[in-house]
Amino acid sequence: MEQALERIKMQLAQMDRENKWTEVDRDEVIDLLIFEEIKAASYQFGYEKVGKTVEFLLKECEQLK
């Protein structure tokens, strides 16, 4: 779960460095990154772990918005 959050933070940092925020909405990007991490977790883990990952990412990423 923490690894997924770190990947999201790295993607956001990359966009910050490239100053891409004039082209896209930060909240939408965060939502899309969360979706991609959840999708990846669904292939990798069972339902319980995916559910915990969803809860964790929604809570932690809300602070990034």
Number of C-alpha atoms within 10 A of each C-alpha: 16 11 9 19 19 11 14 23 16 12 15 19 12 12 15 11 9 9 10 13 12 7 7 10 10 16 13 11 17 20 17 13 21 21 15 14 21 19 13 13 19 16 10 11 12 10 12 10 14 20 15 12 22 18 12 15 22 16 11 12 17 11 7 12 11
